[in-house]
Each structure stands twice: as structure tokens, then as C-alpha cells.
Amino acid sequence: MAGKSIQDLSTPAFTVDLVKVKKNAHVMLEQFRELGVQLRPHMKTHKTLECADIMTAGTRRCIVVSTLAEAFFYADHGFDDILYAYPLPFDKVARCADLSERLTLFHVLVDNSAALEELKKWPLKKGKNWHLWLKLDCANGRAGVPHSEPAALQLAEAISESPGVELTGVYAHCGNTYSCCGEEEIKAVAQETTTFTLKFMEKLQANGIHCSKSSIGSTPSCSHPIPDMALLSEVHPGNYVFYDVQQSMIGSCKLEDVAVRVITRVIGHYPHRNQLLVDCGWTGLSLDSGGRLPTGYAIIEGHPDLKLLSMTQEHGRIEPILPGKLDYEKFPLGSLLSLIPYHACATAAMHPVYFIHSNGVVVDTWTPTRGW
Ligand SMILES: Cc1ncc(COP(=O)(O)O)c(C=O)c1O
């Protein structure tokens, strides 16, 4: 495979520009090294060993995962200090105990007292304690105890008073940066999340509850860090290593920073409806954008006049955005188009293998882990 041009790949193919990945990872590492904050990159976007090595600068330490499949995959390959940043599912406690006993540091996340009680039923062997992070909801509105409610402090107290359990950190994910438009709005949400989290840390201290770490983050907020983030101990972005059209629209990056593409092939001409057909359906791209972009479900690189109008499982329909006849000579049957995905995490999840290239020449293949 190595040495092949990406033009010669069997389609649809998920390609990753290694130069851009390394640059995106480097910028994030440097930015937080300068701020004096630990970067704990999230693995959910790519789920591969190779990209994890790039994001951790080869340390294989201090990562976040969203599934236990990822946690085991990384643990089995020598990674350690892994935070499973997902509200603890009770069916997975035994496997979490296994990882806690195997690794130097394996962290789990809770946002309710029932989860704490469940963990207490599984005391760890080898004299180990469970490392718990309390998930705080700082206006994101998904998981987490609302930061200002007494329940948050009560849960922290209950954790700190429980034998066999340690309150290691407080975790707030500012997913609400995804409804921002531009740097200023992103920074306002990052400031709010940082302030709420730091205030909660002060509250813990004032109540004599020991907790050493605080972490916030998302790709938009960590792409434009605010000075107060230096007061946190960690940040946990993930998507930035690939970026995507969505991130460029939010203002996290420029479109040229996006490292991933789906290469697709023209497989049909239909002049009677002014459309062409490509071999990328939703199994190659995902339906994540809902087709709401002016260019449909993706951006068709080099063809701002075209729209990926709709997809079925294995087919994609393309037509011109403006009235006028499609010039089929420009898109012969068998020719390739390059789609810039709206949401890299969703698109990567559709592919069993990624083709890694440098200047269009395949240099490697990466195989992600899958499942839960
Ligand atoms: C809990 C949690 N932490 C961190 C991240 C990383 O954020 P991003 O994808 O914006 O980089 C996510 C992403 O969904 C998340 O759900």
C-alpha cells in the first residue's frame, strides 16, 4: 500500500494528511505547554494507536477515551493514565475494575451517587483506590451535575468520604462551544466554563474536600484558549487532530487545516436530471451534517459550485448549486472527487481503515478500534 498515490485507492477511501495531523497536534501541545496546562487528548475522533502517539508526543500517557473498547485497546498497547470520560455504565464496572488494577492510573467518571454506590460494591485488589472524576455540567446540558446545585458538592463530599475511592478531578466538557460562531463567542463560553469549574474547585477547598485536578475542554475552546485556562490543571480536546468543516464554520480552524477527506468515484451521469452519482453514500461519510451545508453533506474540494445533495447507503447524488447544465466532461465516469467531511469523528467511524498520506502518496494505514 505504501508508495501508492491516493488517486489509485479503491473508493470510497478515508484519507488522512499526515503533515496536517502532525501540525494540528503540535500546535495544541505547544499552546498548552506554554500555558503550563496538561493536555490530555481525547481519542474518540480517530481511535488509533498511531494518532494517539502523535497526540501524546510519544509518551503514551494521559489520554481520554469515550468507550471501554478504546480503554482496553490503548491499555493493551502500553498506554497508561487513561480517563474513561463517560457517565459510568453499570454493566461495565467489572471491566473498569480490571483496568484499574492493571494500570498505574485508570480514571472513571461519575455524576450521580448510584454510580458511586455501584463502585463501592467492587473494592479494588492490590490495595488500590478507584480514581473518580466528578462530571460537572457548566451549561453544556448533556451529562454532569449542574455546577451550582448543592447536589454537586454533596456528591463530591460522598466520594471523598467513601473508603476505597478517591476524588481525583472535576471534568467539564464545554460542548456548548459547538453552537458558537467565531472566536469571540467561543472564548465567552470557554471563559464561562472555566470560571464555573474554578469556582467549584474553590468550593471544594472551602469545604475541606481534597481534589487535585480540574479539566475542561472541547476543540473550539482549546483552539482559542483564554488566559484563565492556565488556572486549570488539564484540558481534553480531541477533534482538533483532524478538524473538519464543522470546526471551520464554528471558527476553531481554517478549512485548510482539515486533515481528512473521503475520496469518491463518479459512477453515473444523469443529464435528464442534471446530476451525477458517486460511490460514497452514508456508509462512507455519515449523515451527520443533515445536509444543511450550502454544499449539502460535505464540501466537494475544488468544486464550490457543486452540492452533495443526498445519499443512500452506498450512493451519493451530486448536482450544481446554481441553475445551469452540469459539464459532464469535467467529471468523466471513473474520475475522483474529494469530499471534506462535515464531522470528522462521524466520518472516521464509518471506515475500517484510514489511508495516511504525505502529499498524496500513501505512507501508512491506520486501523481504528471499534465497539464499546
Ligand atoms: C466528554 C467529552 N470530552 C471531550 C471531548 C472532546 O471534545 P472535542 O470533540 O470538541 O475535541 C468530547 C467530545 O465529544 C466529549 O464528549
The ligand as an SDF file (V2000), in Angstrom:
LIG
                    3D

 16 16  0  0  0  0  0  0  0  0999 V2000
  -16.8050   14.0910   27.3440 C   0  0  0  0  0  0  0  0  0  0  0  0
  -16.0060   14.6470   26.2180 C   0  0  0  0  0  0  0  0  0  0  0  0
  -14.7850   15.1390   26.4700 N   0  0  0  0  0  0  0  0  0  0  0  0
  -14.0010   15.6570   25.4900 C   0  0  0  0  0  0  0  0  0  0  0  0
  -14.4550   15.6950   24.1750 C   0  0  0  0  0  0  0  0  0  0  0  0
  -13.5720   16.2830   23.1130 C   0  0  0  0  0  0  0  0  0  0  0  0
  -14.1370   17.4130   22.5440 O   0  0  0  0  0  0  0  0  0  0  0  0
  -13.9130   17.7730   21.0160 P   0  0  0  0  0  0  0  0  0  0  0  0
  -14.5230   16.6820   20.1990 O   0  0  0  0  0  0  0  0  0  0  0  0
  -14.6280   19.0670   20.8380 O   0  0  0  0  0  0  0  0  0  0  0  0
  -12.4710   17.8810   20.7980 O   0  0  0  0  0  0  0  0  0  0  0  0
  -15.7390   15.2120   23.8800 C   0  0  0  0  0  0  0  0  0  0  0  0
  -16.2570   15.2410   22.5340 C   0  0  0  0  0  0  0  0  0  0  0  0
  -17.3750   14.9230   22.2220 O   0  0  0  0  0  0  0  0  0  0  0  0
  -16.5310   14.6630   24.9220 C   0  0  0  0  0  0  0  0  0  0  0  0
  -17.7490   14.1670   24.6990 O   0  0  0  0  0  0  0  0  0  0  0  0
  1  2  1  0
  2  3  1  0
  2 15  2  0
  3  4  2  0
  4  5  1  0
  5  6  1  0
  5 12  2  0
  6  7  1  0
  7  8  1  0
  8  9  2  0
  8 10  1  0
  8 11  1  0
 12 13  1  0
 12 15  1  0
 13 14  2  0
 15 16  1  0
M  END
$$$$
